[in-house]
Amino acid sequence: MKFQENKKVAVRRMETITVRLRVGENFLKKLVCERVNMSSNALLCLYCKNKAVSGPKCIVCERVFHPKCVDRLNLIVLNSDQVICCKMPGTSNSTDNIAKEAVITFLKSSEFGEIIKEIVHHEVNAILTEVGRIRGELEAVKAANVDLIKLLTNPKISGTKVPDTTHGKERVSREQNSANFANNFSNLFDPNSGTKPPNKSMATNKKDDKPADLNKKLNEKSLSLSTDDIVNDNDNNDFIYPRYHQKRNFQTKNRNIINGTKSAKSSSLRAVEKMHHYYIGRIDPAMTENQVGECLKAELNLQNFACEKLPSKGGNFNSFKLSVPQSKAADILNPQMWPEGIVVRRFFPSGAKHNSSSTEQNFRNARVELTTT
């Protein structure tokens, strides 16, 4: 707060000095103009040495020139009524000297020294605060680094495989643990110690009750540790077993499916041709299954097909389920075969679930609005 107040005082002093300089400059200009006006009657034309009553006038000394004399003299012509025949009065030098002296006096004063001292003190405090903050962050990073190094170099966590017997977190309190348990547990992770597992349930597999391979290291993806599972050196209250998740084998069995390629003419066996089912809608309600079947038999020369009437909500039209061999699918989906207004699409049972989006897309692509041209 004190720094801000000193800064405002310095600004106000500089503004006061500037105002005084402007007042002094105006006073000098006014004084020069008065002196020039007093002697203007005695000023004569510089060329003909005669007094001119009317004509161009110098804006500095107000000397009046004859128009013809202005053309013969090397004067600065501003316009038809104003010229410059002499230099401007030397007021700028005196004004600059006054300003310089005022600035030098202020710079030598004790107030300016106090202002500079406050500015330096404020900036130094800001720098020290920033350095302290960065130092605190650095100490926190160093502490985290030390904890991470201890975790990675701790043989109790990254040494050997720990069988999973609890499928979760098993906490053992300090009152239940003893020095013998700590020794046995450390030997469990040492393959060269030769110490047997302290408990059968800890060293056997649940599937076949065979001894676990203590030399087999854990897979990095199989061992999961949380912040609660990490043992701190300064905290001996309890110890937590790291969870081991056994990887499941999801290999698909080879079913050895083969498809026959032998020609049907050279074999006595016959395969049943795959049937495709179609929905035929918007049929005249007067037509029956037999009539529809006869029409299809005549149009497509069908021998093996089935036609079944479907229930409809209203009596405006009839709908049928048509089952034909796969070889006749292209003929069924030909728009030129059906009269205008009849709808044909692939048939799926009501409530059937399609496991993939591709099946649903095929269903949409298979639906056609059949019209005749």
C-alpha positions in Angstrom: 0.0 0.0 0.0 2.8 2.4 0.8 4.4 1.7 -2.5 1.2 2.6 -4.4 0.8 5.9 -2.4 4.4 6.9 -3.1 3.9 6.2 -6.8 0.8 8.4 -6.9 2.7 11.2 -5.1 5.5 11.0 -7.7 3.0 11.2 -10.6 1.3 14.2 -9.1 4.6 16.0 -8.7 5.6 15.4 -12.3 2.2 16.7 -13.5 2.8 19.9 -11.3 6.2 20.4 -12.8 4.8 20.0 -16.4 2.1 22.6 -15.7 4.7 25.1 -14.4 6.8 24.6 -17.4 3.9 25.4 -19.7 3.0 28.5 -17.8 6.6 29.8 -18.0 6.8 29.1 -21.7 3.5 31.1 -22.4 4.8 34.0 -20.3 8.0 34.2 -22.3 6.1 34.1 -25.6 3.9 36.9 -24.4 6.9 39.0 -23.3 8.5 38.6 -26.7 5.4 39.5 -28.6 5.0 42.7 -26.5 8.6 43.8 -27.3 8.1 43.1 -30.9 4.9 45.2 -31.0 6.6 48.1 -29.4 9.3 48.2 -32.1 7.2 47.2 -35.0 6.7 50.8 -36.1 10.4 51.2 -36.5 10.8 48.1 -38.7 11.3 48.9 -42.4 11.3 46.8 -45.6 14.5 45.0 -45.8 14.9 45.5 -49.6 13.9 49.1 -50.3 14.4 50.3 -46.7 11.1 52.1 -46.8 8.2 51.7 -44.5 5.3 49.6 -46.0 1.8 50.3 -44.9 0.1 47.2 -46.4 1.5 43.9 -47.7 2.8 40.6 -46.4 3.7 40.6 -42.7 6.3 38.5 -40.9 4.7 36.3 -38.3 7.7 36.7 -35.9 8.6 40.4 -35.9 5.5 41.7 -37.7 7.6 43.6 -40.3 5.6 44.6 -43.3 7.0 44.1 -46.8 6.1 45.4 -50.2 4.7 42.6 -52.5 7.4 43.2 -55.1 10.2 43.2 -52.4 9.0 39.8 -51.2 9.7 38.3 -54.6 13.2 39.8 -54.6 14.1 38.6 -51.1 14.8 35.1 -50.0 11.9 34.9 -47.6 9.7 32.0 -46.5 6.2 32.7 -47.9 3.4 31.1 -46.0 0.6 32.8 -48.0 -0.2 36.1 -49.6 -0.4 37.9 -46.2 2.2 36.0 -44.1 5.9 35.5 -44.5 8.9 34.6 -42.3 11.9 36.9 -42.5 13.7 36.1 -39.2 14.3 33.2 -36.9 11.9 32.2 -34.0 12.9 33.7 -30.6 15.1 31.4 -28.5 12.5 30.6 -25.9 12.8 26.9 -26.3 16.3 26.7 -25.0 15.4 28.6 -21.8 12.2 26.4 -21.4 14.2 23.2 -21.8 16.7 24.4 -19.2 14.0 25.1 -16.7 12.5 21.7 -17.3 15.9 20.0 -16.9 16.6 21.8 -13.7 13.3 20.8 -12.3 13.7 17.2 -13.2 17.3 17.1 -11.8 16.1 18.7 -8.6 13.4 16.0 -8.2 15.8 13.2 -9.0 18.2 14.4 -6.3 15.5 14.7 -3.7 15.0 12.2 -0.9 11.4 11.5 -1.9 12.6 10.0 -5.3 15.1 7.8 -3.4 12.3 6.6 -1.1 10.1 5.8 -4.1 13.0 3.8 -5.8 13.7 2.0 -2.6 10.0 1.0 -2.2 9.9 -0.3 -5.8 13.0 -2.4 -5.4 11.7 -3.8 -2.0 8.4 -4.7 -3.6 10.0 -6.5 -6.6 12.5 -8.4 -4.4 9.7 -9.7 -2.1 7.7 -10.8 -5.2 10.8 -12.7 -6.5 11.5 -14.3 -3.1 7.8 -15.5 -2.8 8.0 -17.1 -6.3 11.3 -18.8 -5.4 9.8 -20.2 -2.2 6.8 -21.6 -4.1 9.0 -23.2 -6.7 11.2 -24.7 -4.0 8.2 -26.2 -2.2 7.0 -27.8 -5.5 10.5 -29.2 -6.1 10.6 -30.7 -2.6 7.2 -32.4 -3.2 8.5 -33.9 -6.5 11.6 -35.1 -4.8 9.6 -36.8 -2.0 7.3 -38.5 -4.6 10.4 -39.7 -6.5 11.9 -41.2 -3.3 8.6 -43.0 -2.6 8.4 -44.3 -6.2 12.0 -45.6 -6.0 11.3 -47.4 -2.7 8.2 -49.0 -4.2 10.1 -50.2 -7.3 13.0 -51.6 -5.4 11.0 -53.3 -2.7 11.3 -57.1 -3.2 8.1 -57.8 -1.3 6.1 -56.3 -4.1 8.0 -57.0 -7.3 9.8 -60.3 -6.4 7.7 -63.4 -7.0 4.2 -64.7 -7.5 1.7 -64.6 -4.7 -1.2 -67.1 -5.0 -4.6 -65.6 -4.8 -6.6 -67.4 -2.0 -8.9 -64.6 -0.9 -9.9 -62.9 -4.2 -9.7 -59.6 -2.5 -7.8 -57.6 0.2 -6.7 -59.5 3.2 -5.6 -57.3 6.1 -3.6 -58.7 9.0 -3.4 -56.4 12.0 -0.2 -55.7 14.0 -1.6 -57.5 17.0 -2.0 -60.8 15.0 1.4 -60.6 13.3 4.7 -61.5 14.9 8.4 -61.6 14.0 8.1 -65.2 12.8 5.4 -64.3 10.3 7.5 -61.5 8.9 10.5 -63.8 8.5 8.5 -66.5 6.9 6.8 -64.1 4.5 10.1 -62.6 3.4 11.5 -66.1 2.8 8.4 -66.9 0.7 9.5 -64.3 -1.9 13.1 -65.6 -1.9 13.5 -68.5 -4.4 16.9 -69.4 -3.0 16.0 -69.6 0.7 14.6 -73.2 0.5 11.9 -72.3 3.1 8.6 -74.1 2.6 5.4 -72.1 2.4 4.0 -71.3 5.9 0.5 -72.4 5.0 -0.9 -74.9 2.6 -3.7 -72.6 1.5 -1.1 -69.9 0.6 1.1 -72.1 -1.6 -1.4 -74.4 -3.4 -3.6 -73.9 -6.4 -7.3 -74.1 -5.8 -7.9 -76.2 -9.0 -5.5 -79.2 -8.5 -4.0 -78.5 -5.1 -0.5 -78.7 -6.6 2.4 -76.6 -5.2 2.6 -73.2 -6.8 5.7 -72.2 -8.8 7.4 -69.6 -6.6 10.0 -68.9 -9.3 7.4 -67.8 -11.8 7.2 -64.0 -11.9 3.9 -62.2 -12.0 2.6 -60.7 -15.2 2.5 -56.9 -15.1 -1.1 -56.8 -16.2 -2.2 -59.5 -13.8 -0.9 -57.8 -10.6 -3.0 -54.8 -9.6 -2.0 -52.5 -6.7 -3.9 -49.6 -5.3 -2.6 -46.8 -3.0 -4.0 -48.7 0.0 -1.9 -51.8 -0.9 1.4 -50.0 -0.6 3.4 -50.7 2.5 5.1 -47.6 4.0 8.4 -47.9 5.8 7.2 -45.7 8.6 3.9 -47.5 9.0 4.0 -51.0 10.5 0.4 -51.3 11.5 -0.6 -53.8 8.9 0.3 -55.5 5.6 -2.0 -56.2 2.6 -1.6 -58.9 0.1 -1.4 -57.6 -3.5 -4.3 -59.0 -5.6 -3.4 -61.5 -8.3 -5.9 -62.0 -11.1 -5.6 -65.2 -13.0 -5.9 -64.7 -16.7 -8.7 -66.7 -18.3 -8.3 -68.7 -21.5 -11.0 -67.7 -24.0 -9.7 -69.7 -26.9 -12.4 -70.9 -29.3 -12.6 -74.6 -30.0 -11.9 -75.7 -33.5 -15.1 -77.2 -34.7 -13.6 -78.5 -38.0 -16.7 -77.6 -40.1 -16.5 -78.5 -43.8 -18.7 -77.8 -46.7 -19.3 -80.4 -49.4 -18.2 -79.6 -53.0 -19.2 -82.7 -54.9 -21.6 -82.3 -57.7 -25.2 -83.5 -56.9 -25.4 -85.4 -60.2 -22.5 -87.7 -59.3 -23.9 -88.7 -55.9 -27.0 -90.4 -54.6 -27.2 -88.0 -51.7 -29.2 -84.9 -52.0 -29.0 -81.7 -49.9 -31.9 -79.6 -48.9 -31.8 -76.3 -50.6 -31.8 -73.3 -48.2 -35.1 -71.5 -48.0 -35.6 -67.8 -48.0 -38.6 -66.2 -46.3 -40.3 -63.1 -47.7 -43.2 -60.9 -46.5 -45.8 -60.2 -49.2 -48.1 -57.4 -48.2 -51.0 -55.2 -49.4 -52.7 -58.1 -51.3 -56.4 -57.9 -52.2 -58.4 -59.2 -49.2 -60.4 -61.4 -51.5 -57.4 -63.5 -52.5 -56.5 -66.7 -50.6 -53.3 -68.7 -50.0 -54.1 -71.1 -52.8 -54.7 -68.3 -55.3 -51.4 -66.6 -54.4 -49.6 -69.9 -54.6 -51.0 -70.7 -58.1 -50.0 -67.3 -59.4 -46.5 -67.7 -58.1 -46.2 -71.2 -59.5 -47.3 -70.0 -62.9 -45.0 -66.9 -62.9 -41.8 -68.4 -61.5 -42.3 -72.0 -62.2 -42.0 -72.9 -58.5 -42.2 -76.5 -57.4 -41.0 -76.3 -53.8 -42.4 -73.4 -52.0 -44.8 -72.5 -49.1 -47.3 -69.8 -48.7 -48.8 -68.9 -45.3 -51.4 -66.2 -44.5 -50.4 -63.8 -41.8 -52.8 -62.2 -39.3 -53.5 -58.6 -40.0 -54.8 -55.8 -37.7 -57.4 -54.6 -40.2 -59.3 -56.1 -43.1 -58.0 -53.6 -45.7 -55.5 -56.1 -47.2 -54.0 -59.5 -46.7 -50.4 -60.4 -45.9 -48.6 -63.7 -46.7 -45.3 -65.4 -45.7 -43.7 -66.8 -48.8 -40.9 -69.4 -48.4 -38.9 -70.1 -51.7 -35.5 -71.8 -52.4 -32.4 -69.6 -52.4 -32.1 -69.9 -56.2 -35.4 -68.1 -56.6 -34.5 -65.1 -54.4 -33.5 -62.9 -57.3 -36.8 -63.5 -59.0 -38.8 -62.7 -55.9 -37.1 -59.4 -55.5 -37.6 -58.4 -59.1 -40.1 -55.4 -59.2 -41.3 -56.3 -62.6 -42.9 -59.4 -61.3 -45.3 -57.8 -58.9 -48.3 -55.5 -59.5 -48.2 -51.9 -58.4 -48.8 -51.3 -54.7 -47.6 -54.7 -53.4 -44.9 -54.6 -50.8 -42.1 -57.3 -50.6 -39.3 -57.6 -48.1 -37.4 -60.2 -46.2 -39.4 -61.9 -43.5 -38.3 -62.1 -39.9 -40.4 -63.7 -37.1 -42.1 -61.2 -34.7 -39.8 -60.4 -31.7 -36.7 -62.0 -33.2 -33.5 -60.4 -31.9 -30.7 -59.5 -34.3 -27.4 -59.7 -32.6 -25.5 -57.5 -35.0 -26.2 -54.2 -36.8 -25.2 -55.8 -40.1 -28.2 -58.1 -39.9 -30.5 -55.2 -39.3 -28.8 -53.3 -42.2 -29.4 -56.4 -44.5 -33.0 -56.4 -43.5 -33.4 -52.8 -44.5 -31.6 -53.3 -47.8 -33.7 -56.3 -48.6 -37.0 -54.5 -48.2 -38.3 -53.2 -51.5 -41.3 -51.2 -52.6 -42.3 -53.0 -55.8 -44.0 -50.9 -58.5 -44.6 -51.6 -62.1 -43.7 -49.2 -64.9 
